[in-house]
């Protein structure tokens, strides 16, 4: 199977079966303060070009990551 390029698939299926019921419990509970502001991220009007580049870069990175993980 390794010669056919299916070695990775064989390992993935082996680990998937063995780790099917694997869970990690948090060490402590998450607490979010009531007085926190939800509008903490903002972009100024002068940085619109930077904002566009940031969004395009993040989209490209996510797309490439998704594409490469499927190989």
matplotlib code that plots the C-alpha trace (Angstrom):
import matplotlib.pyplot as plt

x = [0.0, 2.9, 4.1, 0.6, 0.7, -1.8, 0.6, -0.6, -4.2, -3.5, -1.8, -4.7, -7.3, -5.2, -5.0, -8.6, -9.8, -7.5, -8.3, -12.0, -13.0, -10.0, -11.1, -9.2, -10.8, -10.1, -8.0, -10.2, -13.5, -13.5, -14.9, -15.6, -16.1, -19.5, -18.0, -15.8, -16.4, -17.2, -16.1, -12.4, -11.1, -11.5, -9.8, -9.4, -10.5, -6.9, -5.9, -8.5, -5.7, -4.1, -7.4, -8.0, -4.5, -5.0, -8.3, -6.9, -3.8, -5.9, -8.3, -5.4, -3.7, -6.8, -7.5, -3.9, -4.0, -7.3, -6.0, -2.7, -4.3, -6.5, -3.4]
y = [0.0, 2.3, 2.0, 3.0, 6.2, 4.9, 4.6, 7.8, 6.8, 3.5, 5.3, 7.8, 5.0, 3.2, 6.3, 7.3, 3.9, 4.1, 7.7, 7.6, 8.1, 10.3, 13.5, 16.2, 17.8, 21.5, 22.1, 25.0, 26.6, 29.6, 32.7, 35.8, 39.1, 40.7, 44.2, 43.3, 45.2, 43.1, 45.9, 45.8, 45.3, 48.2, 49.4, 53.1, 54.6, 55.3, 51.6, 50.2, 49.0, 47.2, 45.7, 44.4, 42.8, 41.2, 39.7, 38.4, 37.0, 35.2, 33.8, 32.6, 31.0, 29.2, 28.0, 26.7, 25.0, 23.3, 22.2, 20.9, 19.0, 17.1, 15.7]
z = [0.0, 0.6, -3.0, -4.2, -2.0, 0.5, 3.4, 4.9, 4.6, 6.3, 9.3, 9.4, 9.7, 12.3, 14.5, 13.9, 15.3, 18.2, 19.1, 18.5, 22.1, 23.1, 25.0, 26.8, 29.8, 30.6, 33.7, 34.7, 33.6, 31.2, 32.7, 30.7, 32.6, 32.3, 31.7, 28.7, 25.5, 22.4, 20.0, 20.8, 17.2, 14.8, 11.6, 10.9, 7.5, 6.5, 6.8, 4.3, 2.0, 4.9, 5.9, 2.4, 2.2, 5.6, 4.6, 1.3, 3.0, 5.7, 3.1, 1.0, 4.0, 5.1, 1.6, 1.2, 4.6, 3.7, 0.3, 1.7, 4.5, 2.0, 0.2]

ax = plt.figure().add_subplot(projection="3d")
ax.plot(x, y, z, "-o")
ax.set_aspect("equal")
plt.show()
